[in-house]
């Protein structure tokens, strides 16, 4: 999603569904591969959000060292100021 004043409320640029069985059960964590049929067009230097609405039971690991310095974990429920979600992005 695009950024709207520091929140993921802008336009949806790409979306996909991730099957429930793609997620490992805790306490084991693992990577989940997500592909978009139509890849988003992104601009260098612009802020974007990886938005995953809360549905079902999954856990997204947190980086407590704020390793993605220009990023910010966000939740409608909890305050994650100074933290990041752990993710990797690959572009072809």
N, CA, C and O atoms as a MOPAC input file, in Angstrom:
PM7 MOZYME 1SCF
protein

 N      0.83200 1    -1.17600 1     0.00000 1
 C      0.00000 1     0.00000 1     0.00000 1
 C      0.87800 1     1.24000 1     0.00000 1
 O      2.02400 1     1.22800 1     0.44900 1
 N      0.30500 1     2.29200 1    -0.51200 1
 C      1.00700 1     3.57700 1    -0.42400 1
 C      0.89700 1     4.11300 1     0.99700 1
 O      0.03700 1     3.69600 1     1.77300 1
 N      1.77900 1     5.03600 1     1.31600 1
 C      1.79500 1     5.67000 1     2.62500 1
 C      0.80900 1     6.83100 1     2.65800 1
 O      0.71300 1     7.60100 1     1.70200 1
 N      0.07900 1     6.95200 1     3.76200 1
 C     -0.84100 1     8.07700 1     3.96800 1
 C     -0.56200 1     8.65200 1     5.35100 1
 O     -1.14900 1     8.22800 1     6.34600 1
 N      0.34500 1     9.62300 1     5.39500 1
 C      0.70600 1    10.27800 1     6.64600 1
 C      1.19300 1     9.29800 1     7.70300 1
 O      0.78800 1     9.36900 1     8.86400 1
 N      2.07500 1     8.37300 1     7.28700 1
 C      2.68300 1     7.44600 1     8.23600 1
 C      1.85800 1     6.22300 1     8.56600 1
 O      2.17000 1     5.51000 1     9.52000 1
 N      0.81700 1     5.96500 1     7.80500 1
 C     -0.01800 1     4.78600 1     8.02700 1
 C     -0.32400 1     4.11200 1     6.68700 1
 O     -0.31000 1     4.75700 1     5.63900 1
 N     -0.60300 1     2.79600 1     6.73800 1
 C     -0.90500 1     2.07400 1     5.49200 1
 C     -2.34900 1     2.26000 1     5.05300 1
 O     -3.13500 1     1.31200 1     5.05200 1
 N     -2.68700 1     3.47600 1     4.68500 1
 C     -4.06200 1     3.77300 1     4.29200 1
 C     -4.15900 1     4.27800 1     2.85900 1
 O     -5.23100 1     4.67700 1     2.40400 1
 N     -3.03800 1     4.25800 1     2.15500 1
 C     -3.03600 1     4.71500 1     0.77800 1
 C     -3.56400 1     3.64400 1    -0.16300 1
 O     -4.11100 1     2.62800 1     0.26600 1
 N     -3.38800 1     3.89400 1    -1.44300 1
 C     -3.88900 1     2.98600 1    -2.47300 1
 C     -3.21100 1     1.62000 1    -2.39400 1
 O     -2.02400 1     1.52600 1    -2.08200 1
 N     -3.96700 1     0.57000 1    -2.67700 1
 C     -3.42800 1    -0.78200 1    -2.76200 1
 C     -2.75000 1    -0.91600 1    -4.12300 1
 O     -3.38900 1    -0.72100 1    -5.15700 1
 N     -1.46100 1    -1.24800 1    -4.12800 1
 C     -0.68600 1    -1.32100 1    -5.36700 1
 C     -0.60200 1    -2.73300 1    -5.92500 1
 O     -0.45300 1    -2.91500 1    -7.13300 1
 N     -0.69500 1    -3.72600 1    -5.06100 1
 C     -0.68000 1    -5.13500 1    -5.47400 1
 C     -1.26800 1    -5.94200 1    -4.33100 1
 O     -1.15500 1    -5.56100 1    -3.16600 1
 N     -1.89100 1    -7.05000 1    -4.66900 1
 C     -2.42400 1    -7.90300 1    -3.61000 1
 C     -2.44000 1    -9.34800 1    -4.06200 1
 O     -2.45900 1    -9.65500 1    -5.25400 1
 N     -2.43100 1   -10.22100 1    -3.07600 1
 C     -2.47300 1   -11.65500 1    -3.32900 1
 C     -3.02100 1   -12.33900 1    -2.08800 1
 O     -3.15100 1   -11.71500 1    -1.03400 1
 N     -3.33200 1   -13.58800 1    -2.20800 1
 C     -3.78100 1   -14.38500 1    -1.06600 1
 C     -2.70000 1   -15.38300 1    -0.71800 1
 O     -2.06700 1   -15.96100 1    -1.60100 1
 N     -2.49000 1   -15.58300 1     0.57000 1
 C     -1.53200 1   -16.56000 1     1.04900 1
 C     -2.32400 1   -17.67500 1     1.71800 1
 O     -3.06200 1   -17.42200 1     2.67000 1
 N     -2.18000 1   -18.91100 1     1.23200 1
 C     -2.94100 1   -20.00600 1     1.83200 1
 C     -2.56200 1   -20.21600 1     3.29600 1
 O     -1.39300 1   -20.10100 1     3.66500 1
 N     -3.53500 1   -20.51800 1     4.10500 1
 C     -3.31800 1   -20.71200 1     5.53600 1
 C     -2.22600 1   -21.74500 1     5.80900 1
 O     -1.42800 1   -21.56500 1     6.72900 1
 N     -2.17800 1   -22.82500 1     5.02400 1
 C     -1.19200 1   -23.87000 1     5.28100 1
 C      0.23100 1   -23.47200 1     4.88600 1
 O      1.15900 1   -24.25700 1     5.08200 1
 N      0.42200 1   -22.28000 1     4.34000 1
 C      1.76800 1   -21.79200 1     4.02300 1
 C      2.52000 1   -21.37100 1     5.28100 1
 O      3.74600 1   -21.25900 1     5.26400 1
 N      1.79800 1   -21.13800 1     6.36400 1
 C      2.41000 1   -20.67300 1     7.60700 1
 C      2.78200 1   -21.84200 1     8.49700 1
 O      2.00700 1   -22.78100 1     8.67600 1
 N      3.99800 1   -21.76700 1     9.05800 1
 C      4.45200 1   -22.76500 1    10.02600 1
 C      3.68700 1   -22.55600 1    11.33200 1
 O      3.23000 1   -21.45100 1    11.62300 1
 N      3.55700 1   -23.59700 1    12.09100 1
 C      2.93400 1   -23.48100 1    13.40400 1
 C      4.00700 1   -23.14400 1    14.43500 1
 O      5.11700 1   -23.67400 1    14.37900 1
 N      3.67900 1   -22.26900 1    15.36700 1
 C      4.62800 1   -21.89900 1    16.40900 1
 C      4.91400 1   -23.12800 1    17.24800 1
 O      4.03500 1   -23.98300 1    17.36200 1
 N      6.07400 1   -23.26700 1    17.83400 1
 C      7.11000 1   -22.23100 1    17.94700 1
 C      8.06900 1   -22.16200 1    16.76900 1
 O      9.04600 1   -21.41500 1    16.83500 1
 N      7.83500 1   -22.89800 1    15.70800 1
 C      8.71600 1   -22.85400 1    14.54300 1
 C      8.33300 1   -21.68000 1    13.65100 1
 O      7.16100 1   -21.48700 1    13.32600 1
 N      9.31900 1   -20.91500 1    13.26800 1
 C      9.08800 1   -19.82900 1    12.32500 1
 C      9.75800 1   -20.18500 1    11.01200 1
 O     10.76500 1   -20.89300 1    10.99600 1
 N      9.21500 1   -19.70800 1     9.93300 1
 C      9.81400 1   -19.94300 1     8.63400 1
 C      9.38400 1   -18.86300 1     7.66300 1
 O      8.45900 1   -18.09800 1     7.93700 1
 N     10.05700 1   -18.80500 1     6.53600 1
 C      9.73300 1   -17.81800 1     5.50700 1
 C      8.52400 1   -18.28300 1     4.70700 1
 O      8.34300 1   -19.47800 1     4.47100 1
 N      7.70800 1   -17.33900 1     4.29900 1
 C      6.56300 1   -17.60500 1     3.43100 1
 C      6.78200 1   -16.82000 1     2.14700 1
 O      6.98600 1   -15.60600 1     2.18000 1
 N      6.74100 1   -17.51200 1     1.02100 1
 C      6.93500 1   -16.83700 1    -0.26800 1
 C      5.59900 1   -16.30900 1    -0.76100 1
 O      4.60200 1   -17.03000 1    -0.78300 1
 N      5.59100 1   -15.04900 1    -1.15400 1
 C      4.38500 1   -14.39300 1    -1.65300 1
 C      4.70400 1   -13.82300 1    -3.03300 1
 O      5.68700 1   -13.10000 1    -3.19800 1
 N      3.88200 1   -14.14500 1    -4.01100 1
 C      4.07900 1   -13.63600 1    -5.37800 1
 C      2.84100 1   -12.86300 1    -5.81100 1
 O      1.71400 1   -13.19600 1    -5.44400 1
 N      3.08100 1   -11.83100 1    -6.59400 1
 C      1.99200 1   -11.03100 1    -7.13700 1
 C      1.83800 1   -11.34400 1    -8.61900 1
 O      2.82700 1   -11.38400 1    -9.35100 1
 N      0.62100 1   -11.56300 1    -9.06000 1
 C      0.38100 1   -11.79500 1   -10.49400 1
 C      0.78700 1   -10.56900 1   -11.29700 1
 O      1.42600 1   -10.68400 1   -12.34300 1
 N      0.41800 1    -9.41300 1   -10.80900 1
 C      0.80300 1    -8.14700 1   -11.43200 1
 C      1.69500 1    -7.41300 1   -10.43100 1
 O      1.20100 1    -6.91900 1    -9.41800 1
 N      3.00000 1    -7.33300 1   -10.69900 1
 C      3.89300 1    -6.68400 1    -9.73600 1
 C      3.62100 1    -5.19000 1    -9.63100 1
 O      3.24300 1    -4.55200 1   -10.61300 1
 N      3.81300 1    -4.63000 1    -8.43200 1
 C      3.58800 1    -3.19500 1    -8.26200 1
 C      4.69800 1    -2.37700 1    -8.90400 1
 O      5.83600 1    -2.83600 1    -9.00500 1
 N      4.37300 1    -1.18700 1    -9.33100 1
 C      5.35200 1    -0.24000 1    -9.85700 1
 C      5.74900 1     0.66300 1    -8.69100 1
 O      4.93100 1     1.43400 1    -8.19100 1
 N      7.00300 1     0.56500 1    -8.26300 1
 C      7.47000 1     1.31100 1    -7.09600 1
 C      8.47600 1     2.37600 1    -7.50800 1
 O      9.19800 1     2.22400 1    -8.49300 1
 N      8.50900 1     3.46100 1    -6.73200 1
 C      9.43100 1     4.55900 1    -6.99800 1
 C     10.48800 1     4.62600 1    -5.90300 1
 O     10.16700 1     4.53500 1    -4.71800 1
 N     11.74300 1     4.78600 1    -6.29700 1
 C     12.85000 1     4.90500 1    -5.35500 1
 C     12.60400 1     6.08300 1    -4.40300 1
 O     12.20500 1     7.16800 1    -4.82700 1
 N     12.85100 1     5.84800 1    -3.11200 1
 C     12.73500 1     6.90100 1    -2.11200 1
 C     11.33600 1     7.11300 1    -1.55900 1
 O     11.15400 1     7.91400 1    -0.64200 1
 N     10.34800 1     6.41600 1    -2.09600 1
 C      8.96600 1     6.56400 1    -1.64000 1
 C      8.65200 1     5.50000 1    -0.58800 1
 O      9.15700 1     4.38000 1    -0.66800 1
 N      7.83800 1     5.83800 1     0.37500 1
 C      7.47300 1     4.90800 1     1.44300 1
 C      6.28700 1     4.04800 1     1.02800 1
 O      5.28600 1     4.54300 1     0.51000 1
 N      6.42500 1     2.75000 1     1.26800 1
 C      5.35300 1     1.79200 1     0.98800 1
 C      5.14900 1     0.90700 1     2.20700 1
 O      6.01700 1     0.80800 1     3.07400 1
 N      4.00900 1     0.28000 1     2.25800 1
 C      3.67900 1    -0.61400 1     3.36200 1
 C      3.40100 1    -2.01400 1     2.84700 1
 O      2.73300 1    -2.19500 1     1.82900 1
 N      3.92500 1    -3.00900 1     3.56800 1
 C      3.51300 1    -4.38900 1     3.36000 1
 C      2.37600 1    -4.58900 1     4.35000 1
 O      2.59800 1    -4.63700 1     5.56000 1
 N      1.18200 1    -4.70500 1     3.84500 1
 C     -0.01400 1    -4.71600 1     4.69500 1
 C     -0.61000 1    -6.12200 1     4.71800 1
 O     -0.91000 1    -6.70300 1     3.67500 1
 N     -0.77200 1    -6.65000 1     5.91900 1
 C     -1.34900 1    -7.97500 1     6.07400 1
 C     -2.41800 1    -7.87400 1     7.15200 1
 O     -2.10000 1    -7.83500 1     8.34000 1
 N     -3.68800 1    -7.83100 1     6.74400 1
 C     -4.74600 1    -7.70000 1     7.74300 1
 C     -4.76600 1    -8.90100 1     8.67200 1
 O     -4.42400 1   -10.01600 1     8.27700 1
 N     -5.16500 1    -8.66300 1     9.89500 1
 C     -5.20900 1    -9.74400 1    10.87400 1
 C     -6.40700 1   -10.64000 1    10.59300 1
 O     -7.56200 1   -10.23500 1    10.73000 1
 N     -6.10100 1   -11.84900 1    10.20100 1
 C     -7.13600 1   -12.85400 1     9.99900 1
 C     -6.47200 1   -14.20900 1    10.16000 1
 O     -5.41700 1   -14.45500 1     9.57500 1
 N     -7.05200 1   -15.05800 1    10.91500 1
 C     -6.42200 1   -16.34300 1    11.18200 1
 C     -5.37900 1   -16.21500 1    12.26300 1
 O     -5.31800 1   -15.21600 1    12.98000 1
 N     -4.56700 1   -17.23400 1    12.36800 1
 C     -3.55300 1   -17.25000 1    13.42200 1
 C     -2.17300 1   -17.41400 1    12.79600 1
 O     -1.77900 1   -18.52200 1    12.43100 1
 N     -1.46000 1   -16.33900 1    12.67600 1
 C     -0.08500 1   -16.35900 1    12.21500 1
 C      0.70400 1   -15.38800 1    13.06600 1
 O      0.12800 1   -14.51500 1    13.71600 1
 N      2.00100 1   -15.53100 1    13.06700 1
 C      2.87900 1   -14.64700 1    13.82700 1
 C      3.92400 1   -14.09000 1    12.87600 1
 O      4.57700 1   -14.83700 1    12.14700 1
 N      4.07400 1   -12.80000 1    12.88800 1
 C      5.08200 1   -12.15400 1    12.06900 1
 C      6.20300 1   -11.74400 1    13.01400 1
 O      5.97800 1   -10.96900 1    13.94300 1
 N      7.40500 1   -12.25400 1    12.78700 1
 C      8.52900 1   -11.99700 1    13.68300 1
 C      8.92000 1   -10.51800 1    13.64100 1
 O      8.79400 1    -9.85400 1    12.61100 1
 N      9.39500 1   -10.02000 1    14.78400 1
 C      9.77100 1    -8.61700 1    14.93500 1
 C     11.28100 1    -8.48400 1    15.07600 1
 O     11.92300 1    -9.27900 1    15.76300 1
 N     11.83900 1    -7.47200 1    14.42100 1
 C     13.24000 1    -7.09900 1    14.57200 1
 C     13.29500 1    -6.02000 1    15.65000 1
 O     12.86000 1    -4.89200 1    15.41800 1
 N     13.82300 1    -6.35500 1    16.82300 1
 C     13.85000 1    -5.40500 1    17.94200 1
 C     14.97500 1    -4.38300 1    17.82400 1
 O     15.08100 1    -3.48200 1    18.65700 1
 N     15.82200 1    -4.51200 1    16.79300 1
 C     16.93300 1    -3.57400 1    16.61000 1
 C     16.64800 1    -2.56500 1    15.50200 1
 O     17.54500 1    -1.82400 1    15.09900 1
 N     15.42700 1    -2.52600 1    15.01000 1
 C     15.03100 1    -1.58600 1    13.96900 1
 C     16.01300 1    -1.61800 1    12.79700 1
 O     16.50100 1    -0.57900 1    12.35100 1
 N     16.29600 1    -2.83400 1    12.30300 1
 C     17.29200 1    -3.04100 1    11.25400 1
 C     16.97700 1    -2.37900 1     9.92500 1
 O     17.89100 1    -2.07600 1     9.15700 1
 N     15.71700 1    -2.15200 1     9.64100 1
 C     15.32200 1    -1.45500 1     8.41500 1
 C     15.08000 1    -0.01000 1     8.82800 1
 O     13.94900 1     0.36500 1     9.14000 1
 N     16.13100 1     0.80300 1     8.83200 1
 C     16.09500 1     2.11500 1     9.49300 1
 C     15.01500 1     3.06000 1     8.98900 1
 O     14.57500 1     3.94200 1     9.72700 1
 N     14.57900 1     2.89100 1     7.74300 1
 C     13.53400 1     3.76600 1     7.23300 1
 C     12.15000 1     3.14300 1     7.38100 1
 O     11.16300 1     3.67800 1     6.87600 1
 N     12.08400 1     2.02600 1     8.06600 1
 C     10.80800 1     1.31300 1     8.19700 1
 C     10.23200 1     1.40200 1     9.59000 1
 O     10.85000 1     1.94100 1    10.50700 1
 N      9.03700 1     0.86200 1     9.73000 1
 C      8.35300 1     0.89000 1    11.01400 1
 C      7.28200 1    -0.18800 1    11.02300 1
 O      6.41600 1    -0.21300 1    10.14900 1
 N      7.33800 1    -1.07500 1    12.00400 1
 C      6.25600 1    -2.04100 1    12.17500 1
 C      5.01000 1    -1.27600 1    12.60700 1
 O      5.10100 1    -0.30100 1    13.35400 1
 N      3.86200 1    -1.71600 1    12.14000 1
 C      2.60900 1    -1.02900 1    12.46900 1
 C      1.54700 1    -2.05400 1    12.79800 1
 O      1.46300 1    -3.10400 1    12.16100 1
 N      0.75200 1    -1.75100 1    13.77600 1
 C     -0.36400 1    -2.60600 1    14.15900 1
 C     -1.50300 1    -1.72600 1    14.63200 1
 O     -1.28300 1    -0.71800 1    15.30500 1
 N     -2.71800 1    -2.10700 1    14.28200 1
 C     -3.89000 1    -1.39300 1    14.79400 1
 C     -4.09100 1    -1.66800 1    16.28400 1
 O     -4.78100 1    -0.91400 1    16.97100 1
 N     -3.48700 1    -2.74900 1    16.77800 1
 C     -3.72600 1    -3.20100 1    18.14600 1
 C     -2.61200 1    -2.83600 1    19.11200 1
 O     -2.88300 1    -2.43700 1    20.24400 1
 N     -1.33700 1    -2.97100 1    18.67400 1
 C     -0.20100 1    -2.79000 1    19.57000 1
 C      0.71600 1    -1.68700 1    19.07300 1
 O      0.71000 1    -1.33600 1    17.89300 1
 N      1.51500 1    -1.13900 1    20.00400 1
 C      2.51000 1    -0.13700 1    19.63900 1
 C      3.83600 1    -0.83800 1    19.36900 1
 O      4.38400 1    -1.49100 1    20.25800 1
 N      4.35200 1    -0.71100 1    18.16200 1
 C      5.62900 1    -1.29900 1    17.79500 1
 C      6.63100 1    -0.21600 1    17.40700 1
 O      7.48400 1    -0.43500 1    16.54600 1
 N      6.52900 1     0.93000 1    18.02900 1
 C      7.43600 1     2.02900 1    17.71300 1
 C      8.87900 1     1.59100 1    17.96500 1
 O      9.19800 1     1.06700 1    19.03300 1
 N      9.74200 1     1.80800 1    16.98000 1
 C     11.14300 1     1.43500 1    17.09200 1
 C     11.42600 1    -0.00100 1    16.66900 1
 O     12.56200 1    -0.46300 1    16.78400 1
 N     10.40700 1    -0.71700 1    16.18000 1
 C     10.57200 1    -2.09600 1    15.73600 1
 C     10.23000 1    -2.21700 1    14.25100 1
 O      9.56500 1    -1.35800 1    13.67100 1
 N     10.70200 1    -3.29700 1    13.66400 1
 C     10.37100 1    -3.61300 1    12.27400 1
 C      9.84800 1    -5.03600 1    12.20600 1
 O     10.19300 1    -5.87800 1    13.03500 1
 N      9.01800 1    -5.29500 1    11.21700 1
 C      8.67500 1    -6.67100 1    10.88800 1
 C      9.85100 1    -7.23400 1    10.10900 1
 O     10.52600 1    -6.49200 1     9.39500 1
 N     10.10700 1    -8.50900 1    10.23100 1
 C     11.18500 1    -9.14300 1     9.47700 1
 C     10.62700 1    -9.60200 1     8.13100 1
 O      9.64800 1   -10.34600 1     8.07800 1
 N     11.25700 1    -9.15400 1     7.04500 1
 C     10.82200 1    -9.53700 1     5.70500 1
 C     11.98200 1    -9.39900 1     4.73900 1
 O     12.96900 1    -8.72300 1     5.03000 1
 N     11.86000 1   -10.03500 1     3.60100 1
 C     12.80500 1    -9.89500 1     2.50000 1
 C     11.98500 1    -9.62500 1     1.24300 1
 O     10.88600 1   -10.15700 1     1.08200 1
 N     12.52600 1    -8.79800 1     0.35900 1
 C     11.85400 1    -8.48300 1    -0.89800 1
 C     12.81000 1    -8.80500 1    -2.04300 1
 O     13.97600 1    -8.40900 1    -2.02400 1
 N     12.30700 1    -9.52200 1    -3.03000 1
 C     13.06900 1    -9.82500 1    -4.23800 1
 C     12.30200 1    -9.29000 1    -5.42700 1
 O     11.09700 1    -9.51000 1    -5.54900 1
 N     12.99100 1    -8.59600 1    -6.29400 1
 C     12.36200 1    -8.03100 1    -7.48800 1
 C     13.07400 1    -8.61000 1    -8.70100 1
 O     14.30200 1    -8.62300 1    -8.77700 1
 N     12.26500 1    -9.09100 1    -9.65600 1
 C     12.83900 1    -9.61800 1   -10.89300 1
 C     12.83800 1    -8.56500 1   -11.96000 1
 O     13.28400 1    -8.81900 1   -13.07900 1

